[in-house]
Amino acid sequence: MAKFLFVYHGGAIPQSQEEGATVMKAWMDWFAALGAAVVDGGAPVGTSQTVAANGAVSNDGGANPVSGYSVFDAKDAADAARITKGCPILAAGGSVEVAPIIEM
């Protein structure tokens, strides 16, 4: 098995406690269905900064801001992409960027 970083983009911040509970349940159900493949469930993140090579700082998260991350075990890239099926961020209109973690 290899480890893959899932970087979530987009989605929406829940507008009520009830909506937040529904969203959290969807994530917990997805993680539960994936079982041992979940290495680190990760977390949502706040607005990121982008630092350019010239040192300029942008406080808007760039063109496709990160909204969270997780780490999963998968057989290969195709298996990692398969794991994204059912991810709650997709239902919220977001996307999942999948990258292999290179062991050093």
C-alpha positions in Angstrom: 0.0 0.0 0.0 1.1 3.6 -0.7 -0.1 6.7 1.1 -1.9 9.4 -0.8 -2.7 13.0 0.2 -6.2 14.1 -0.6 -6.5 17.9 -0.8 -10.0 19.2 -0.8 -11.0 22.3 -2.7 -14.3 24.2 -2.6 -17.4 23.2 -0.8 -19.4 25.5 1.5 -19.3 26.4 5.2 -22.4 25.1 6.9 -24.9 27.9 7.6 -26.4 26.3 10.7 -25.6 23.9 13.5 -28.0 21.4 12.0 -26.4 21.7 8.6 -22.9 21.3 10.2 -24.1 18.2 12.0 -25.4 16.7 8.7 -22.1 17.5 6.9 -20.0 16.1 9.8 -22.1 12.9 9.7 -21.5 12.5 6.0 -17.7 12.8 6.5 -17.8 10.3 9.4 -19.9 7.9 7.5 -17.5 8.1 4.5 -14.5 7.5 6.7 -16.2 4.6 8.4 -17.0 3.0 5.1 -13.3 3.3 4.1 -12.1 1.7 7.3 -8.4 1.1 7.6 -7.7 3.0 4.3 -8.1 6.2 6.4 -4.6 7.0 7.7 -5.4 10.5 8.9 -8.9 11.9 8.5 -7.3 15.4 8.4 -9.2 18.6 9.0 -10.8 21.5 7.3 -8.5 24.5 6.9 -9.1 28.3 7.0 -8.2 30.8 4.2 -4.7 30.1 3.0 -2.0 32.5 1.9 0.0 32.0 -1.3 3.7 33.1 -1.2 5.2 33.7 -4.7 8.8 33.2 -5.6 9.4 37.0 -5.4 8.1 37.0 -1.8 4.7 38.6 -2.6 1.9 37.3 -0.4 -1.7 36.8 -1.5 -4.2 36.4 1.3 -7.0 34.9 -0.8 -5.9 31.3 -1.2 -5.1 31.6 -4.8 -7.1 30.4 -7.8 -8.2 27.2 -6.2 -8.0 27.5 -2.4 -7.6 24.5 -0.2 -10.5 23.7 2.1 -9.1 20.6 3.9 -7.0 17.5 3.6 -6.8 13.7 4.5 -4.3 10.9 4.1 -5.3 7.5 2.8 -3.7 4.2 2.0 -4.4 2.9 -1.5 -2.9 0.3 -3.9 -2.1 2.8 -6.6 -3.3 6.1 -8.1 -6.3 4.5 -9.7 -7.4 3.0 -6.3 -6.9 6.4 -4.7 -9.1 8.1 -7.3 -11.7 5.3 -6.7 -11.6 6.1 -3.0 -12.7 9.7 -3.7 -16.1 8.4 -4.9 -18.6 9.3 -2.2 -16.5 12.0 -0.7 -18.8 14.6 0.8 -16.8 17.6 -0.8 -18.0 16.4 -4.2 -21.6 16.6 -3.2 -20.9 20.1 -2.0 -19.6 21.1 -5.5 -15.9 20.9 -4.5 -13.1 18.7 -5.8 -10.4 16.4 -4.5 -6.8 16.6 -5.6 -5.0 13.3 -5.1 -1.2 13.0 -4.8 1.1 10.2 -3.8 3.1 10.8 -0.7 6.8 10.0 -1.6 8.5 8.2 1.3 11.9 9.7 2.0 
